[in-house]
């Protein structure tokens, strides 16, 4: 089942994420353009997902994440979330000079 966008960010953040990105940041205009193109694909997304079952992550969100990953040359999923890779945290403990 195709997931829907939820606006529960305020439940998880104590800051306004939109306020932290300046109004003239290039990603804002890119986001508007990408949103227009993804909106034109709504029917294709709907036909690709079953009507029943557990809701998935909305495909628009996944595609936007992949676009950001490409734009910022992020090589892997753990790099998107610094500090979540257990191996990296382990290695950081030994990186400090003795």
N, C-alpha and C positions, 0 to 999 in steps of 0.2 A: 504494500500500500504506500502510495506517495505521501511523504511527510509534508507538513505545512510549516510555514515560517512562524515561529513564536516570538513574541516580544517580551520575554521574561528577563531580559538583560538587567533591568533595574533590580530584580530580585537577587542577582549575583554580584553586581558591581555597586560599590559605594560612590563611584565617580561617574560622571556623564561621559561615556566613551566618545560621543559625537563632539563634545566640547574640547576634547583633547587633540583633535585633528583640525588644523587651521582651515578656514573657509576656502582659501585659494590653493589648497594642496592638489597636485595633479591627479591623485587617486580619486578625488571627488568627481571630477568630470569623466574619468574613465569608468567609475561605478555607474554613473547615469547612463552612459553609452551601453555598457554591458547589460544593465537592467533592461533597457529597451530591447536589445537583441534576445535576451533570455525570455522576456515576456512574449515575443513572437514565436517562441518554441513551446509555449504552454500546452498546446494540443498534442504535440509529439511526446512531451513528458507524461501527459495523462495516459496516453495509449500504451506507454512502456511499463506502467505499473499496474498491479492488480487492484481491484476495488476492495478487497478484504485483506486482512492480515495486520501485522504490526507496522505502524508508520515508520518510514525510513527517514533518513536525513534528506531534506529537499535537494534535488539535483542541482538547483541554482546555487545553493550554498557550497556544494562540493566543487562545482565548476569555478566559482569565484575563489575558493581556496587554492585550487590548482593554478589559476591565473596569477594570484599573488605569489605562489611558490615559484613560478617561472620568472616573474618580474624581479623578484628579489634574490634570485639564484639560490634558493633554499633546496638543498640536495635531497633531503629526506624528511619524513613526517616528524620524527623527534626534534629536528632542528626548528620546526615551527613553534614548539613549546619548550623554550629553554628551561633547563632544570628538571625536566621530566624523564630524561634518559638515565636509568640507574647506573649504567656503565660510565657515563660521563661524570656523574656525581662522585662515583667511586674513584675515578681517575683524578678528579680535581683535588681530592684529599691529599694526594701524593705530589701534586704539582707545586705546592708551596715550598720555597727553599727551607732547608733544615737549619 
